[in-house]
């Protein structure tokens, strides 16, 4: 083959590669609005503006992590992060291959089974831990599942936990006690070299004060670094924690993802809605436990919001009557995380259409048992 022919064939191959790359859809999920940074200017004239009004908000603050004297955090567990430069509710179809590969969440893959973590309690609220596979029936979109493929009692499955603490002005008077209760929870729950957690405080924007780590001393410092003040962007904080932390966290095998949310439920600055935050938690397979900081003896609008978020994700809402009950709520969450089941099943008709499916798990032949799981999931997209 002469040199001219070789050059011609190389050019054809290059054009084919470019054509294929331009037709690839990375199927990115929308990024957390509080993770958006300003685009540098000027932009290329040929590219129309991609940003929505939400992109003008500040990026999440990341506090420098204090460490014990003479110690530094492990290299694989940095205390800070750089938020992705994505648009809040729009997919960047023209991002480079490197960017698409970095931000595309693994939830979009072709699968034919669904994984669910759930809890079973009796009529007195006590956990039931000795049930078997044949004790359960799964209903997917009103149709029985074709097959339960695996079933486990997941008392020892590794945890990935996000602690989200409302640091707005509305919780200032009880903030110190909540911090100490959260620290005690992390010390009792996170097992070194097995579980991992991160700490986020939020007012108008989320602030990562400690990234993923199994070091409870670092986590405690992250909690104590939180300072109350500002407005409340509760939904943005949930959205950010699910998409940009838990969904993208590295894992070597099955894990349980959970968020512990301390808040009064009031939101006055979020750019996403409550249902969009719930939607992202369901996509990331995150269970949200909410602890209300409304110590007033009666349920208000904020409490109803917290209840909706917890119930939709398979978690549980807690409403302490007095400030000392917050510690009891943390203890009950810790117990529940060690008292769960997990199963995977094949739906009767699972298509790669991105459609939402409802989930109902029934305890067969057992009266007065309550099964609590996430309410549904999204089918993979083509």
C-alpha positions as CSV (number, residue, x, y, z in Angstrom):
1,X,0.0,0.0,0.0
2,X,1.5,3.4,-1.0
3,X,1.6,6.4,1.2
4,X,-1.3,8.2,-0.5
5,X,-3.6,5.3,0.1
6,X,-2.6,5.1,3.7
7,X,-3.3,8.8,4.3
8,X,-6.7,8.5,2.6
9,X,-7.8,5.5,4.7
10,X,-6.7,7.2,7.9
11,X,-8.8,10.2,7.0
12,X,-11.9,8.0,6.4
13,X,-11.4,6.3,9.8
14,X,-11.0,9.7,11.5
15,X,-14.3,11.0,10.0
16,X,-16.2,7.9,11.0
17,X,-14.9,8.2,14.6
18,X,-16.0,11.8,14.8
19,X,-19.5,11.0,13.4
20,X,-20.0,8.3,16.0
21,X,-18.9,10.6,18.8
22,X,-21.3,13.3,17.8
23,X,-24.2,10.8,17.8
24,X,-23.5,9.6,21.4
25,X,-26.0,10.6,24.1
26,X,-24.4,10.4,27.5
27,X,-27.8,10.2,29.3
28,X,-26.6,12.5,32.0
29,X,-28.9,13.3,34.9
30,X,-29.5,17.0,35.7
31,X,-26.9,18.2,38.1
32,X,-27.6,19.6,41.6
33,X,-28.4,23.2,41.2
34,X,-26.3,24.2,44.1
35,X,-23.3,22.5,42.5
36,X,-23.4,24.9,39.5
37,X,-20.5,27.3,38.9
38,X,-20.5,30.3,36.6
39,X,-19.4,29.6,33.0
40,X,-16.2,31.5,32.1
41,X,-16.7,34.1,29.4
42,X,-16.6,34.7,26.5
43,X,-18.4,31.6,25.3
44,X,-18.0,30.3,21.7
45,X,-20.3,32.3,19.4
46,X,-21.5,29.1,17.6
47,X,-22.9,27.6,20.8
48,X,-26.3,28.9,22.0
49,X,-26.5,29.7,25.8
50,X,-27.2,26.5,27.8
51,X,-27.6,28.0,31.2
52,X,-30.9,28.5,33.0
53,X,-31.6,31.2,35.6
54,X,-30.5,28.8,38.3
55,X,-26.9,28.8,37.1
56,X,-26.4,32.2,38.7
57,X,-26.6,30.8,42.2
58,X,-23.3,30.1,44.1
59,X,-21.6,26.8,44.2
60,X,-21.6,24.7,47.4
61,X,-19.1,26.0,49.9
62,X,-16.4,23.5,51.0
63,X,-14.8,24.2,54.3
64,X,-11.1,23.3,54.8
65,X,-11.0,20.2,57.0
66,X,-9.3,20.5,60.4
67,X,-7.3,17.4,61.3
68,X,-5.7,16.3,64.5
69,X,-2.3,17.7,65.1
70,X,0.3,15.7,63.2
71,X,-2.3,13.9,61.1
72,X,-3.8,14.3,57.7
73,X,-6.9,12.7,56.1
74,X,-6.3,9.6,54.0
75,X,-5.5,10.4,50.4
76,X,-8.5,8.6,49.1
77,X,-10.8,10.5,51.4
78,X,-10.3,14.2,50.6
79,X,-12.1,16.7,52.8
80,X,-13.0,19.0,49.9
81,X,-14.4,18.6,46.5
82,X,-14.8,20.6,43.3
83,X,-18.4,20.7,42.1
84,X,-19.2,19.8,38.6
85,X,-19.8,22.6,36.1
86,X,-23.2,21.5,34.9
87,X,-26.5,23.2,34.2
88,X,-29.2,22.5,36.9
89,X,-32.1,21.0,35.0
90,X,-30.7,20.5,31.5
91,X,-28.5,17.8,30.0
92,X,-25.4,19.0,28.3
93,X,-25.6,17.0,25.0
94,X,-22.5,18.6,23.6
95,X,-20.1,17.9,26.4
96,X,-16.7,16.4,25.6
97,X,-16.3,12.7,25.9
98,X,-14.1,13.1,29.0
99,X,-16.8,15.2,30.8
100,X,-19.6,12.9,29.8
101,X,-17.7,9.8,31.1
102,X,-17.0,11.6,34.4
103,X,-20.5,12.8,35.1
104,X,-22.7,10.0,33.7
105,X,-24.1,8.1,36.7
106,X,-24.0,4.3,36.6
107,X,-27.7,4.0,37.2
108,X,-28.3,4.3,33.5
109,X,-27.4,0.8,32.4
110,X,-29.3,-2.0,30.8
111,X,-30.6,-4.2,33.5
112,X,-33.5,-6.7,33.9
113,X,-33.8,-6.7,37.7
114,X,-34.5,-4.2,40.5
115,X,-32.8,-4.0,43.9
116,X,-34.8,-2.9,47.0
117,X,-33.7,-2.5,50.6
118,X,-36.7,-2.6,53.1
119,X,-37.6,-2.9,56.7
120,X,-40.3,-5.1,58.3
121,X,-42.0,-4.2,61.7
122,X,-44.8,-5.8,63.7
123,X,-47.9,-3.9,65.0
124,X,-45.8,-2.7,67.9
125,X,-43.1,-1.2,65.7
126,X,-40.5,-3.8,66.6
127,X,-38.2,-5.0,63.8
128,X,-38.8,-8.5,62.4
129,X,-35.5,-10.0,61.3
130,X,-36.1,-13.7,60.7
131,X,-38.2,-13.8,57.6
132,X,-37.3,-15.7,54.5
133,X,-37.6,-15.2,50.7
134,X,-40.9,-17.1,50.4
135,X,-42.5,-14.8,53.0
136,X,-42.6,-11.9,50.5
137,X,-44.4,-11.0,47.3
138,X,-43.4,-8.1,45.1
139,X,-45.8,-6.0,43.1
140,X,-44.3,-3.9,40.3
141,X,-46.7,-1.5,38.7
142,X,-49.7,-3.6,39.9
143,X,-48.3,-6.7,38.4
144,X,-46.5,-9.5,40.4
145,X,-42.8,-9.8,39.7
146,X,-41.7,-12.6,37.5
147,X,-39.1,-13.8,40.0
148,X,-37.3,-12.9,43.2
149,X,-33.7,-13.5,42.2
150,X,-31.9,-12.9,45.4
151,X,-32.8,-12.3,49.0
152,X,-30.6,-11.3,52.0
153,X,-30.8,-10.1,55.5
154,X,-28.6,-7.0,55.2
155,X,-27.6,-6.3,58.7
156,X,-23.9,-6.1,57.8
157,X,-24.0,-4.5,54.4
158,X,-21.6,-1.5,54.1
159,X,-23.2,1.9,54.6
160,X,-22.7,5.1,52.7
161,X,-24.3,7.8,54.8
162,X,-24.8,11.5,54.3
163,X,-25.5,13.6,57.3
164,X,-27.4,16.8,56.2
165,X,-27.8,19.4,58.9
166,X,-30.0,22.5,58.5
167,X,-27.8,25.4,59.4
168,X,-30.3,28.1,58.7
169,X,-31.3,30.8,61.2
170,X,-34.5,29.0,62.1
171,X,-32.6,26.3,64.1
172,X,-30.0,28.5,65.8
173,X,-31.4,28.0,69.3
174,X,-31.0,24.2,69.4
175,X,-28.1,23.8,67.0
176,X,-25.5,22.8,69.6
177,X,-27.4,19.9,71.0
178,X,-28.2,18.6,67.5
179,X,-24.5,18.7,66.6
180,X,-23.6,16.6,69.7
181,X,-26.4,14.1,68.9
182,X,-25.2,13.8,65.3
183,X,-21.6,13.2,66.5
184,X,-22.7,10.4,68.8
185,X,-24.7,8.8,66.0
186,X,-21.7,8.8,63.7
187,X,-19.4,7.4,66.4
188,X,-21.8,4.5,67.1
189,X,-22.7,3.8,63.4
190,X,-19.7,4.2,61.2
191,X,-17.3,1.2,61.3
192,X,-13.7,1.9,60.3
193,X,-12.6,0.3,57.0
194,X,-16.2,-0.7,56.2
195,X,-18.7,2.2,56.3
196,X,-18.3,5.8,55.1
197,X,-20.1,9.0,55.7
198,X,-19.9,12.7,54.8
199,X,-21.2,15.9,56.4
200,X,-23.1,18.7,54.7
201,X,-24.5,21.8,56.4
202,X,-27.0,23.9,54.4
203,X,-28.6,27.3,54.5
204,X,-28.9,29.0,51.2
205,X,-26.3,26.6,49.7
206,X,-24.9,23.2,50.9
207,X,-21.5,23.3,52.5
208,X,-19.4,20.1,52.6
209,X,-17.5,20.2,55.9
210,X,-16.2,16.6,55.6
211,X,-16.2,14.4,52.5
212,X,-16.5,10.7,52.5
213,X,-14.4,9.0,55.2
214,X,-14.5,6.2,57.7
215,X,-12.7,8.3,60.3
216,X,-15.2,9.3,63.0
217,X,-12.8,12.0,64.4
218,X,-12.8,13.7,61.0
219,X,-16.6,13.4,60.8
220,X,-16.9,14.9,64.3
221,X,-14.8,17.9,63.3
222,X,-16.9,18.3,60.2
223,X,-20.1,18.5,62.3
224,X,-18.5,20.9,64.8
225,X,-17.4,23.1,61.9
226,X,-21.1,23.9,61.0
227,X,-22.3,27.4,61.8
228,X,-26.0,28.4,61.6
229,X,-27.1,31.4,59.5
230,X,-28.8,32.4,56.3
231,X,-31.9,31.1,54.4
232,X,-32.9,27.5,53.7
233,X,-32.5,25.5,50.5
234,X,-33.5,22.1,51.8
235,X,-34.5,20.5,48.5
236,X,-31.3,21.7,46.8
237,X,-29.3,20.1,49.6
238,X,-31.0,16.7,49.2
239,X,-30.7,16.8,45.4
240,X,-27.0,17.7,45.6
241,X,-26.2,15.0,48.2
242,X,-28.0,12.3,46.3
243,X,-26.7,13.1,42.8
244,X,-23.2,14.5,43.4
245,X,-22.2,12.5,46.5
246,X,-24.0,9.2,46.9
247,X,-24.8,8.4,43.3
248,X,-21.2,9.0,42.2
249,X,-19.5,7.4,45.2
250,X,-17.1,4.6,44.5
251,X,-18.2,1.2,45.6
252,X,-16.7,-2.3,45.3
253,X,-20.0,-4.2,45.9
254,X,-23.5,-3.8,47.2
255,X,-24.0,-0.9,49.7
256,X,-26.9,0.8,51.5
257,X,-27.2,4.5,50.8
258,X,-28.9,6.7,53.4
259,X,-29.3,10.3,54.3
260,X,-30.0,11.5,57.8
261,X,-31.7,14.9,57.5
262,X,-32.0,17.3,60.5
263,X,-34.3,20.2,59.6
264,X,-37.5,22.0,60.4
265,X,-38.8,21.3,56.9
266,X,-39.0,24.9,55.8
267,X,-37.6,25.8,52.4
268,X,-37.4,29.3,51.0
269,X,-34.5,29.3,48.6
270,X,-34.3,26.0,46.6
271,X,-34.2,26.0,42.8
272,X,-35.7,22.4,42.6
273,X,-39.0,21.3,44.0
274,X,-39.7,18.8,46.7
275,X,-40.8,16.2,44.2
276,X,-37.6,16.7,42.1
277,X,-35.5,16.1,45.3
278,X,-37.5,13.0,46.0
279,X,-37.1,11.9,42.4
280,X,-33.3,12.2,42.6
281,X,-33.2,10.2,45.9
282,X,-35.2,7.4,44.2
283,X,-32.9,7.4,41.2
284,X,-29.9,7.1,43.5
285,X,-31.6,4.4,45.6
286,X,-31.1,6.5,48.8
287,X,-33.2,6.1,51.9
288,X,-33.9,9.4,53.7
289,X,-34.5,9.5,57.4
290,X,-35.8,12.9,58.6
291,X,-35.5,14.3,62.2
292,X,-37.7,17.3,62.7
293,X,-36.2,20.2,64.8
294,X,-39.7,21.7,65.4
295,X,-39.9,21.2,69.2
296,X,-43.5,22.6,69.5
297,X,-45.6,19.6,70.3
298,X,-47.7,19.7,67.2
299,X,-47.2,18.9,63.5
300,X,-46.8,21.9,61.1
301,X,-46.3,22.3,57.4
302,X,-42.5,21.6,57.6
303,X,-43.2,18.3,59.5
304,X,-45.5,17.2,56.7
305,X,-42.8,17.9,54.1
306,X,-40.3,15.9,56.1
307,X,-42.8,13.0,56.4
308,X,-43.4,13.0,52.6
309,X,-39.7,12.9,51.8
310,X,-39.0,10.0,54.3
311,X,-42.0,7.9,53.3
312,X,-41.4,8.2,49.5
313,X,-37.8,7.0,49.9
314,X,-38.5,4.1,52.3
315,X,-37.2,6.0,55.3
316,X,-38.8,7.1,58.5
317,X,-39.7,10.5,59.9
318,X,-39.0,11.3,63.5
319,X,-40.8,14.1,65.4
320,X,-39.1,14.6,68.8
321,X,-41.3,16.3,71.4
322,X,-38.3,17.7,73.2
323,X,-34.8,18.4,72.3
324,X,-33.4,15.5,74.3
325,X,-35.5,13.1,72.1
326,X,-33.3,14.0,69.1
327,X,-30.6,11.6,70.4
328,X,-33.2,8.8,70.7
329,X,-34.2,9.4,67.1
330,X,-30.6,8.9,66.0
331,X,-30.4,5.7,68.1
332,X,-33.5,4.3,66.4
333,X,-32.1,5.1,63.0
334,X,-28.9,3.3,63.9
335,X,-30.9,0.2,65.0
336,X,-32.9,0.2,61.7
337,X,-29.9,0.4,59.5
338,X,-28.8,-2.9,61.1
339,X,-32.2,-4.5,60.7
340,X,-33.0,-4.5,57.0
341,X,-33.6,-6.9,54.2
342,X,-32.6,-6.6,50.5
343,X,-33.9,-8.4,47.5
344,X,-33.6,-8.2,43.8
345,X,-36.4,-9.1,41.4
346,X,-37.3,-9.3,37.8
347,X,-40.3,-7.2,36.8
348,X,-43.0,-8.8,34.6
349,X,-42.4,-6.1,31.9
350,X,-39.3,-3.9,32.3
351,X,-38.6,-1.8,29.2
352,X,-35.7,0.6,28.7
353,X,-38.1,3.6,28.5
354,X,-37.1,5.6,31.6
355,X,-40.6,5.3,33.0
356,X,-41.5,5.4,36.7
357,X,-42.6,2.1,38.3
358,X,-44.3,1.7,41.7
359,X,-43.1,-0.9,44.1
360,X,-45.1,-2.7,46.8
361,X,-43.6,-5.5,48.9
362,X,-46.1,-7.7,50.8
363,X,-45.4,-10.0,53.7
364,X,-47.4,-13.1,52.8
365,X,-49.1,-15.2,55.4
366,X,-48.1,-12.8,58.2
367,X,-50.8,-10.6,59.7
368,X,-50.0,-7.2,61.1
369,X,-46.6,-6.9,59.6
370,X,-45.6,-3.7,57.9
371,X,-43.1,-3.6,55.1
372,X,-41.4,-0.2,54.4
373,X,-39.5,0.4,51.2
374,X,-39.0,3.1,48.6
375,X,-42.2,3.8,46.7
376,X,-40.8,3.2,43.2
377,X,-37.9,3.4,40.7
378,X,-37.1,4.6,37.2
379,X,-36.6,2.1,34.5
380,X,-33.3,2.4,32.6
381,X,-33.3,4.7,29.6
382,X,-32.1,3.7,26.2
